[in-house]
Structures are given as structure tokens and as C-alpha cells.
Amino acid sequence: MAPAHELRDWIADHLDPLHDHAVEGGPRRSDFDLSPGGWVDAASDPPKPAAVLIGLVERDHGLNVLLTRRSDTMRSHTGQVALPGGRQDEGERPWETALREAHEEVGLEPHFVSLIGLSTPYHTGSGYLITPVVGFVRPGFSLRPNPDEVADIFETPFGYLMDPTNYEEHERTLPTGETRRFYATTHETQYIWGATAGILRALHERLYGATLA
């Protein structure tokens, strides 16, 4: 296994720098990629800017990704696995949003996070354009879930999430009759799907050289 600093540099080399990220234009991924005939209304609306933290937790055995399960009381995406994050406030930069939301949702203190870059923007069917912010999280932090937003906090091995063979295409038929397809994977008891799975697969494309459409 490569030393931590070499792995950090290698990942950073495949990301957009913090000061050079254009939300408008450029490659992006979306919920619409696997269902080009659906989501028409959401796809045509101007998306609202948001950001998430892909927190790479440094453990003795390697890297883990910090994930949450959303509270069952949330109005949208109830109970789904998510990366810490949310909507950008006016005047906020994506990495500021990601750190603020991670602190608000799970109590992660920003000084434990070393930001290294930005991954591919992701347009959700719920009308958000999410900027994934990648950072290394050094050990020693303590977490506390915000009960209004987070039901559970857990870590999943980075190597597992970066293996495309662990993902499948699933589909659901809505009451409207639309069929929507999405990526999904199950690690232990956690079902990771939709935008979260899509964002992680887009990071894999960044790191391992797949061509973005």
C-alpha cells in the first residue's frame, strides 16, 4: 500500500483545485444518465447549488468514506444513505458548504479535514447541482448526529466504493408510470444508491481514467 501522503497527492492530482471549479459547464454526472427519458421537468429547471463532503477517513487498514443515513423524519430522501452536505448559502463556496454541513449534521470539526480538491458535479432529480468536495479526515475526531437530520453515521471502505463491480443498475417504477434507473450497492447492511452512488462512481471515473461524457 502506498504511503498516505503519496495516496493523497495521487487523488488530488485527479481532482479540480478548490480555486478553479466552474459549476456552469464542463463534465457532470446526473440522476438522468440512466433514465434519459424521465425526469424531464427536473432536468430542465435551473438547479440549486449544493455541496457534499467525501470525507476519506485515515485508518490503520486504509481509507474509509464517512457516510450517514438520513433521519426518518426528513421531508425528502427519508432514510437514504448520504454524504454529509446540503444546499449552499448565498455567497458560500462549495467547500465552505461541505465543511459547514458536515459540522452541523455529524459534528465533524473542520480542523480535522484537509481538503484536496473537487470531484465531478452531480445534478439530482430533486433539482440540485452538487459539488463533491474531497478531503482527508485525520483520526481523533468525535461525531454526534443531529437527530433532526441524521439517524446513523458509519464508514465504508474506500476500496469497496471505488470498485465498479460492486455496483448494479436498479430501477423503480413511480406511481406516474415512469421507470427510473440508478446505481446501487449494498455493503454489510447499508444500501447505497441514487445520487450518493452516482457521486462515488463519478469519483472512480476521475481517479481511474474513465472518459466522462
Helices and strands as residue ranges (DSSP letters): H 4-13, E 29-30, H 40-44, E 48-59, E 62-70, E 81-82, E 85-87, H 94-106, G 110-112, E 113-118, E 122-123, E 128-137, E 150-157, H 158-161, G 164-166, E 168-173, E 179-187, E 190-193, H 194-208
